[in-house]
Amino acid sequence: MNVSLVVNPAAGSNTSRSLDRVTSLLKQNASLSTVITEKQGDAFDCAKGTKKTDRIIVAGGDGTINEVINGLLSSDDPDSREIPLSIIPCGTANVLAKELGIPENIDGAVHRIFSGSANKISLGRINGRYFSLMAGIGFDAETVLGVKNDFIKKISGKLAHVVSGLKVLIHHNPAPFRVITPDKELHGYTAVIGNAKCYGGFYYVTPGASVNDPHLDICLFQGKTRAGLLRFIIGVLRQKHLDFKDVDYAKASQMEIQSDSRVHVQIDGEYFGTLPVKIEIVRDAINVVW
């Protein structure tokens, strides 16, 4: 078997130290070629140019996986778009790995690469770009954007997101937006459009979502105040948020999200841009081994 390994050494604190172990295990079972990314976009370019390999393996986090997925599906070669994707979780949250039940230890993940089977999963697509997990509109997108600033980015891992989230909460002044589906129009101030139930690893903002579902799940919070947002966050942590009267939950295969103001968007934990966006489900979009 010929396999291609894409490694993001910046994805997690243990990625670089684990590389020797990963390559050693893979070489016991396959002929291996390795690409180590140096900057954003390298994983995309590598995946887009991948040909004549039996499997492409990502040793990184959800952001790196997102790049590889988009790279594969951007290939001009139909055979390349069918290359199965395998995951060795090395990121901060490893949400897709948790969603699919892939072990988070190296030995277990490598064993799954060769013992698991390739299955098609559905993806979300937002303004032409694919996501496997979620699109976040409003608060969490501002939090992701804040992690990129010069002060917070010096803090590693989940703590950076906590610090950024607190900063966004303190200065909370959200703009309204509308989610337009074929069946209804929803209005609110923060939302998660879920292709998967897991969010941030251990939380379930869209608990009814599944990578095998022909729809995306919409969880939209209608509240505007700082106290209301804090109540919603606590509700998510306690898995009570869907009981709130100011939370809308719906399913749709496509939607448009619009605002008259500047509202931020993130996908799979990476900053994407601002509204407006068009989002749709793409069924059976990619092969993943799990």
VOKOL-253050 format. One record per residue: residue in three letters; x, y, z of N, C-alpha, C in turn. Coordinates in steps of 0.05 Angstrom, whole numbers, padded with zeros to 5 digits, always signed. Atoms other than C-alpha are relative to their C-alpha. Layout:
<pts>
ALAXYZXYZXYZ/...
</pts>
This chain:
<pts>
MET+00017-00024+00000+00000+00000+00000+00018+00025+00000/ASN-00014-00026+00000+00025+00070-00017-00018+00021+00015/VAL+00014-00020-00015+00005+00124+00032+00015+00026+00001/SER-00012-00026-00001+00017+00199+00035-00008+00012+00027/LEU+00004-00012-00026+00025+00233+00103+00004+00030-00001/VAL-00001-00029-00002+00010+00307+00114+00002+00007+00030/VAL-00005-00006-00029+00038+00332+00181-00001+00030+00004/ASN-00001-00028-00008+00022+00400+00212+00014+00001+00027/PRO-00014+00000-00026+00076+00408+00266-00010+00021+00020/ALA+00011-00021-00018+00040+00469+00294-00027-00007+00011/ALA+00028+00006-00008-00026+00433+00305-00003-00005+00030/GLY+00002+00006-00029-00011+00410+00376+00028-00002+00012/SER-00026+00000-00013+00044+00409+00427+00016-00025-00003/ASN-00014+00026+00002+00061+00336+00416+00005-00009-00029/THR-00001+00010+00027+00058+00333+00340+00029-00005-00009/SER-00028+00003+00009+00132+00344+00326+00014-00023+00014/ARG-00013+00022-00016+00154+00297+00382-00011-00027-00008/SER+00013+00025+00006+00106+00244+00357+00006-00009-00029/LEU-00004+00006+00028+00128+00246+00284+00016-00025-00005/ASP-00017+00024+00004+00182+00193+00290-00016-00026+00005/ARG+00016+00023-00007+00133+00145+00323-00021-00005-00022/VAL+00020+00002+00021+00080+00159+00270+00012-00013-00026/THR-00013+00010+00025+00127+00148+00211+00009-00029+00003/SER-00010+00028-00004+00157+00085+00242-00023-00020-00002/LEU+00023+00018+00001+00088+00053+00251-00011-00002-00028/LEU+00011+00001+00028+00065+00072+00181+00018-00016-00018/LYS-00019+00014+00018+00128+00045+00148+00000-00030+00005/GLN+00002+00029-00004+00115-00023+00180-00022-00012-00017/ASN+00023+00011+00015+00052-00029+00138-00002+00011-00028/ALA+00004-00013+00025+00061+00015+00077+00025+00014-00010/SER-00020-00018+00011+00106+00053+00030-00009+00029+00004/LEU+00008-00026-00010+00106+00124+00057+00014+00023-00013/SER-00011-00026+00007+00115+00194+00030-00011+00021+00019/THR+00008-00019-00021+00113+00252+00079+00003+00029-00009/VAL-00001-00029+00004+00098+00327+00072-00005+00013+00027/ILE+00003-00016-00025+00109+00373+00132-00007+00028-00008/THR+00009-00026+00008+00070+00437+00126+00015+00022+00015/GLU-00014-00022-00012+00102+00504+00140-00018+00024+00004/LYS+00018-00023-00002+00045+00553+00131-00028-00009-00009/GLN+00028+00005+00008-00030+00557+00120-00001-00003-00030/GLY+00003+00005+00029-00049+00530+00051+00018-00022-00010/ASP-00017+00022+00009+00007+00478+00047-00014-00026-00002/ALA+00015+00025-00001-00039+00421+00066-00020-00001-00024/PHE+00018-00002+00023-00089+00444+00014+00014-00007-00026/ASP-00016+00004+00024-00036+00447-00041+00009-00029-00003/CYS-00010+00028+00001-00008+00379-00022-00022-00019-00008/ALA+00022+00018+00006-00076+00345-00023-00010+00003-00029/LYS+00009-00005+00027-00096+00378-00088+00018-00013-00021/GLY-00019+00011+00018-00033+00352-00121+00005-00030+00003/THR-00005+00028-00006-00036+00282-00092-00012-00018-00022/LYS+00008+00020+00020-00040+00226-00144+00012-00027+00006/LYS-00012+00027-00001-00029+00151-00146+00008-00007+00029/THR-00004+00010-00028-00034+00139-00071-00025-00014+00009/ASP+00023+00016-00010-00079+00090-00035-00014+00014+00023/ARG+00012-00013-00023-00091+00135+00024+00015+00026+00006/ILE-00013-00024-00010-00077+00206+00048-00006+00002+00029/ILE+00003+00000-00029-00065+00212+00122+00007+00028+00011/VAL-00005-00026-00013-00070+00276+00163+00008-00004+00029/ALA-00008-00002-00028-00030+00283+00227-00001+00029+00007/GLY+00004-00028-00006-00058+00348+00252-00027+00004+00012/GLY+00025-00006-00012-00120+00383+00277-00022+00003-00021/ASP+00023-00003+00017-00188+00399+00248+00005+00020-00023/GLY-00006-00019+00021-00161+00459+00210+00016-00012-00023/THR-00016+00014+00020-00110+00416+00174-00017-00020-00016/ILE+00018+00018+00013-00162+00364+00159-00018+00015-00020/ASN+00017-00017+00018-00206+00419+00129+00015+00007-00025/GLU-00016-00007+00024-00150+00440+00083+00003-00024-00018/VAL-00004+00024+00016-00137+00369+00060-00026-00008-00015/ILE+00026+00006+00012-00211+00356+00047-00005+00019-00024/ASN+00004-00019+00022-00216+00420+00005+00020-00004-00022/GLY-00019+00005+00020-00152+00403-00031-00007-00024-00017/LEU+00008+00024+00015-00175+00333-00050-00024+00006-00018/LEU+00024-00005+00016-00243+00358-00074+00004+00021-00021/SER-00007-00020+00021-00209+00413-00115+00016-00012-00022/SER-00017+00013+00020-00168+00363-00154-00014-00002-00027/ASP+00012+00004+00027-00179+00360-00229-00002-00029-00008/ASP-00001+00029+00005-00168+00285-00226-00023-00014+00015/PRO+00022+00014-00014-00232+00246-00210+00009-00022+00019/ASP-00010+00021-00017-00191+00189-00181+00012+00011+00026/SER-00012-00012-00024-00155+00236-00133-00022+00009+00019/ARG+00022-00008-00017-00222+00261-00107-00012-00024+00016/GLU+00010+00024-00014-00238+00189-00086+00020-00012+00019/ILE-00021+00010-00018-00173+00178-00046-00011+00000+00029/PRO+00010+00001-00027-00193+00155+00024+00018+00017+00019/LEU-00014-00017-00020-00174+00203+00081+00001-00015+00027/SER-00004+00011-00027-00146+00177+00147+00010+00022+00018/ILE-00006-00022-00020-00135+00217+00211+00016-00011+00023/ILE-00015+00004-00025-00082+00216+00265-00004+00025+00016/PRO+00007-00025-00013-00110+00266+00315+00023+00013+00015/CYS-00023-00014-00013-00057+00317+00336-00007+00028+00006/GLY+00008-00028-00004-00097+00381+00345-00008+00006+00029/THR+00009-00008-00027-00126+00418+00404-00025-00014+00009/ALA+00026+00012-00008-00196+00390+00402-00005-00027-00014/ASN+00004+00025+00015-00195+00335+00348-00029-00008-00002/VAL+00028+00004+00000-00269+00342+00338-00009-00022-00020/LEU+00009+00020+00020-00277+00301+00274+00008-00028+00009/ALA-00008+00026-00010-00237+00244+00305-00019-00010+00021/LYS+00020+00008-00021-00284+00244+00365-00026-00008-00013/GLU+00025+00006+00014-00344+00246+00319+00000-00027-00012/LEU-00002+00026+00014-00320+00185+00281+00010-00023+00017/GLY-00009+00021-00017-00294+00147+00341+00029-00009-00005/ILE-00028+00007+00006-00221+00148+00318+00016+00004+00026/PRO-00016-00002-00024-00173+00135+00376+00019+00025-00001/GLU-00017-00024-00001-00134+00197+00399+00029-00007+00008/ASN-00028+00007-00004-00071+00157+00416+00012-00010-00027/ILE-00012+00005+00025-00021+00147+00360-00003-00029-00009/ASP+00001+00028+00007-00019+00071+00362-00028-00009-00009/GLY+00027+00007+00007-00094+00065+00361-00009+00012-00026/ALA+00008-00014+00025-00103+00116+00305+00013-00014-00024/VAL-00014+00013+00023-00050+00082+00261-00013-00028-00005/HIS+00013+00026+00004-00082+00014+00274-00026+00003-00015/ARG+00025-00005+00013-00149+00043+00252+00004+00006-00030/ILE-00006-00006+00028-00117+00068+00187+00000-00025-00017/PHE-00003+00024+00016-00103-00003+00165-00022-00021+00006/SER+00021+00019-00007-00160-00040+00200-00028+00011-00006/GLY+00026-00012+00005-00217+00009+00188-00008-00002-00029/SER+00010+00000+00028-00260+00015+00126-00007+00029-00008/ALA+00006-00027+00011-00271+00075+00081-00030+00003-00004/ASN+00028-00006+00002-00340+00105+00086-00004+00029-00010/LYS+00006-00027+00009-00371+00164+00051-00013+00016+00022/ILE+00014-00018-00018-00390+00223+00095-00009+00025-00016/SER+00009-00025+00012-00429+00285+00078+00015+00024+00011/LEU-00014-00025-00008-00399+00355+00082-00018+00024-00004/GLY+00013-00025+00006-00425+00425+00088+00017+00015-00021/ARG-00015-00016+00019-00406+00474+00034-00010+00029+00003/ILE+00007-00028-00005-00404+00549+00047+00015+00017-00020/ASN-00012-00017+00021-00393+00597-00011+00022-00015-00016/GLY-00018+00017+00016-00358+00539-00047+00021-00015+00016/ARG-00020+00014-00016-00313+00517+00010-00014-00021+00018/TYR+00011+00022-00015-00325+00451+00046+00007+00002+00030/PHE-00007+00004-00028-00329+00439+00121-00012-00026+00009/SER+00009+00026-00010-00336+00374+00159-00016+00002+00025/LEU+00012-00001-00027-00360+00398+00227-00022+00021+00003/MET+00020-00021-00006-00394+00465+00232+00009+00026-00013/ALA-00005-00028+00005-00400+00537+00211-00011+00015+00023/GLY+00008-00016-00023-00404+00587+00268-00005+00028-00009/ILE+00007-00027+00008-00438+00654+00259-00002+00017+00026/GLY+00002-00018-00023-00428+00711+00309+00021-00005+00021/PHE-00017+00001-00024-00399+00699+00378+00025-00018-00004/ASP-00023+00018+00001-00356+00638+00366+00019+00006-00023/ALA-00017-00009+00022-00331+00665+00299+00018+00024+00009/GLU-00016-00022-00011-00308+00729+00335+00021-00011+00019/THR-00020+00013-00018-00274+00684+00386+00023-00011-00016/VAL-00021+00011+00018-00236+00647+00331+00017+00022-00011/LEU-00015-00023+00011-00217+00713+00299+00019+00012+00021/GLY-00016-00012-00022-00192+00738+00367+00025-00016+00006/VAL-00023+00017-00006-00145+00679+00375+00023+00007-00018/LYS-00021-00007+00019-00106+00705+00315+00015+00026+00008/ASN-00013-00025-00005-00088+00771+00348+00027-00004+00015/ASP-00028+00002-00009-00017+00785+00372+00003-00009+00029/PHE-00003+00008-00028-00030+00776+00446-00010-00028+00005/ILE+00012+00025-00007-00076+00717+00449+00013-00024-00014/LYS-00011+00022+00014-00041+00675+00396+00026-00011+00013/LYS-00024+00009-00015+00019+00670+00444-00009-00021+00021/ILE+00010+00020-00019-00026+00628+00489-00008-00025-00016/SER+00004+00024+00016-00031+00556+00467-00027-00014+00007/GLY+00022+00019-00005-00089+00507+00459-00026+00013+00007/LYS+00027-00009-00006-00158+00514+00488-00001+00025+00017/LEU-00001-00024-00017-00137+00568+00537-00002+00025-00017/ALA+00001-00023+00018-00128+00616+00478-00029+00006-00008/HIS+00028-00004+00007-00201+00605+00458-00016+00010+00024/VAL+00013-00009-00024-00224+00615+00530+00005+00030+00004/VAL-00008-00028-00004-00186+00681+00536-00013+00018-00022/SER+00012-00015+00022-00211+00705+00468-00030+00002+00004/GLY+00029+00000-00005-00283+00685+00485-00008+00019+00022/LEU+00006-00019-00022-00281+00724+00550+00002+00029-00009/LYS-00004-00027+00011-00255+00785+00513-00024+00008-00017/VAL+00023-00006+00017-00311+00780+00462-00025+00004+00017/LEU+00023-00002-00017-00362+00770+00517-00001+00028+00014/ILE-00002-00026-00014-00338+00833+00554-00009+00023-00018/HIS+00006-00021+00020-00346+00875+00491-00024-00007-00017/HIS+00022+00011+00016-00409+00839+00468-00019+00021-00010/ASN+00019-00018+00012-00450+00881+00420-00007-00011-00028/PRO+00004+00015+00025-00477+00833+00367-00018+00014-00019/ALA+00018-00010+00021-00509+00850+00301-00020-00023-00007/PRO+00020+00021+00007-00573+00813+00280+00006-00011-00028/PHE-00001+00012+00027-00574+00766+00221-00024-00018-00004/ARG+00022+00017+00006-00625+00723+00186+00009-00025-00015/VAL-00006+00026+00013-00622+00650+00165-00025-00007-00016/ILE+00022+00004+00019-00665+00637+00104+00002-00028-00011/THR+00001+00028+00010-00683+00564+00089-00024-00002-00019/PRO+00023+00003+00017-00732+00537+00038-00027+00000+00015/ASP+00025+00003-00015-00783+00528+00094-00006+00024+00018/LYS+00005-00021-00020-00774+00587+00141+00023+00020+00000/GLU-00021-00020-00005-00734+00649+00160+00003+00004+00030/LEU-00007-00003-00029-00700+00653+00228+00016+00025+00004/HIS-00016-00025-00007-00671+00714+00263+00014-00004+00026/GLY-00015+00002-00025-00618+00717+00316+00026+00014+00000/TYR-00025-00014-00004-00550+00739+00340+00025-00018+00000/THR-00022+00019+00002-00507+00676+00342-00011-00027-00008/ALA+00010+00025+00010-00513+00609+00308+00023-00020-00006/VAL-00018+00021+00009-00479+00543+00295-00016-00017-00021/ILE+00011+00017+00021-00494+00505+00230+00016-00025+00001/GLY-00015+00024-00006-00475+00434+00247-00003-00022-00021/ASN+00000+00024+00015-00455+00377+00202+00006-00024+00018/ALA-00007+00021-00020-00433+00338+00264-00011+00009+00027/LYS+00011-00007-00026-00459+00335+00335+00021+00012+00019/CYS-00021-00010-00018-00392+00348+00369+00008+00029-00006/TYR-00009-00027+00003-00369+00419+00381+00021+00005+00021/GLY-00022-00005-00019-00302+00436+00412+00009-00025+00014/GLY-00010+00025-00011-00292+00363+00428-00021-00014+00018/PHE+00017+00014-00020-00340+00349+00486-00028+00013+00003/TYR+00026-00014-00003-00400+00395+00475-00017-00005-00025/TYR+00018+00008+00022-00461+00385+00431-00020+00023-00004/VAL+00018-00022+00007-00490+00450+00404-00022-00009-00019/THR+00019+00011+00019-00524+00412+00348-00002-00030+00004/PRO-00001+00029-00007-00537+00344+00380-00014-00018-00019/GLY+00014+00017+00019-00582+00320+00324+00014-00003-00026/ALA-00014+00001+00025-00530+00329+00270+00016-00025-00003/SER-00016+00023+00006-00492+00273+00236+00013+00003-00027/VAL-00014-00001+00026-00441+00266+00180-00014-00018-00020/ASN+00016+00017+00018-00490+00216+00150-00027+00010-00006/ASP+00026-00012+00003-00550+00262+00153-00001+00016-00026/PRO+00002-00016+00024-00576+00293+00088-00007+00029+00005/HIS+00006-00028-00008-00588+00358+00126+00021+00011+00018/LEU-00016-00014-00020-00550+00409+00166-00018+00008+00023/ASP+00015-00009-00023-00573+00426+00236+00006+00029+00006/ILE-00002-00029-00007-00585+00499+00255-00007+00004+00029/CYS+00006-00008-00027-00579+00522+00327+00005+00030+00001/LEU-00002-00029+00001-00594+00596+00331-00010+00012+00026/PHE+00007-00013-00025-00594+00639+00393-00011+00028-00006/GLN+00013-00024+00007-00642+00698+00390+00007+00024+00018/GLY-00005-00020-00020-00617+00736+00451+00023+00019-00008/LYS-00019-00020+00008-00577+00800+00444+00018+00008+00024/THR-00015-00011-00023-00553+00816+00515+00023-00018+00008/ARG-00023+00015-00010-00488+00795+00548-00009-00022+00019/ALA+00010+00019-00019-00526+00761+00604-00014-00023-00014/GLY+00013+00021+00016-00568+00723+00553+00019-00019-00013/LEU-00020+00017+00013-00507+00699+00515+00014-00018+00021/LEU-00013+00016-00021-00474+00676+00580-00019-00023+00009/ARG+00020+00021-00007-00538+00638+00598+00000-00022-00022/PHE-00001+00019+00022-00536+00605+00529+00025-00017+00001/ILE-00025+00015-00002-00463+00585+00537-00001-00021+00022/ILE+00003+00018-00022-00477+00555+00605-00020-00023-00007/GLY+00019+00020+00009-00537+00520+00575+00012-00021-00018/VAL-00014+00019+00017-00493+00488+00522+00018-00018+00017/LEU-00017+00016-00017-00444+00465+00575-00016-00021+00016/ARG+00017+00019-00016-00501+00433+00614-00019-00016-00018/GLN+00018+00014+00019-00536+00407+00551-00029+00006+00005/LYS+00027-00008-00005-00598+00447+00568-00009+00022-00020/HIS+00005-00024+00016-00595+00501+00514-00024-00004-00019/LEU+00023+00004+00018-00648+00468+00469-00026+00003+00014/ASP+00025-00004-00016-00699+00477+00525-00007+00030+00002/PHE+00005-00028-00002-00692+00553+00521-00020+00010-00021/LYS+00020-00011+00018-00749+00593+00490+00013+00018-00022/ASP-00013-00018+00019-00700+00640+00455+00021-00015-00017/VAL-00017+00016+00017-00664+00583+00419-00017-00014-00021/ASP+00014+00014+00022-00688+00559+00350+00018-00023-00009/TYR-00015+00024+00010-00668+00490+00325-00015-00010-00024/ALA+00013+00008+00025-00681+00468+00254+00020-00016-00017/LYS-00017+00014+00019-00655+00425+00197-00006+00010-00028/ALA+00003-00009+00027-00644+00446+00125+00022-00011-00017/SER-00020+00009+00019-00607+00421+00064+00015+00024-00013/GLN-00013-00024+00011-00591+00492+00042-00012+00025+00014/MET+00009-00025-00013-00596+00563+00069+00018+00023-00009/GLU-00016-00024+00004-00573+00634+00060-00001+00015+00027/ILE-00002-00016-00025-00549+00676+00119+00009+00028-00007/GLN-00005-00028+00008-00551+00751+00112-00002+00019+00024/SER+00001-00021-00020-00541+00813+00153+00005+00027-00013/ASP-00005-00027+00009-00542+00888+00143+00025+00011+00013/SER-00024-00008-00014-00481+00892+00188+00023-00019-00005/ARG-00023+00017+00002-00412+00861+00192-00001-00022+00021/VAL+00002+00023-00019-00419+00791+00223+00020-00021-00009/HIS-00023+00018+00006-00361+00742+00227-00010-00029-00002/VAL+00006+00028+00005-00361+00669+00205+00026-00017+00004/GLN-00022+00019-00002-00316+00610+00223-00010-00027-00010/ILE+00007+00027+00007-00314+00539+00195+00021-00019+00011/ASP-00018+00020-00011-00283+00479+00230+00021+00012+00017/GLY-00018-00013-00019-00251+00525+00281+00020+00019-00013/GLU-00018-00019+00013-00216+00569+00229-00017+00023-00011/TYR+00015-00024+00009-00236+00640+00211-00005-00001-00030/PHE+00007+00001+00028-00273+00644+00145-00005+00027-00013/GLY+00006-00026+00012-00297+00715+00134-00025+00012+00013/THR+00024-00014-00009-00362+00754+00140-00024-00007-00017/LEU+00024+00004+00015-00434+00748+00118-00001+00020-00023/PRO+00019+00022+00003-00469+00739+00070+00013-00026-00009/VAL-00010+00026+00009-00460+00664+00058-00024-00017-00010/LYS+00018+00021+00008-00496+00608+00022+00012-00027+00010/ILE-00010+00025-00012-00491+00540+00057-00019-00022-00010/GLU+00016+00023+00009-00513+00472+00031+00014-00026+00009/ILE-00011+00026-00006-00503+00399+00047+00008-00014-00026/VAL-00009+00016+00023-00463+00356-00002+00002-00029+00010/ARG+00002+00028-00010-00481+00283+00008+00022-00017-00011/ASP-00020+00020+00008-00429+00228+00006+00023+00014-00015/ALA-00019-00017+00014-00375+00279-00011+00028-00011+00000/ILE-00028+00009-00002-00311+00244+00012+00002-00026+00015/ASN-00005+00026-00014-00284+00177+00035+00018+00005+00025/VAL-00016-00001-00025-00259+00174+00107+00002-00027+00012/VAL-00004+00026-00013-00229+00113+00141-00004+00003+00030/TRP+00005-00002-00029-00257+00102+00211-00013-00026+00010/
</pts>
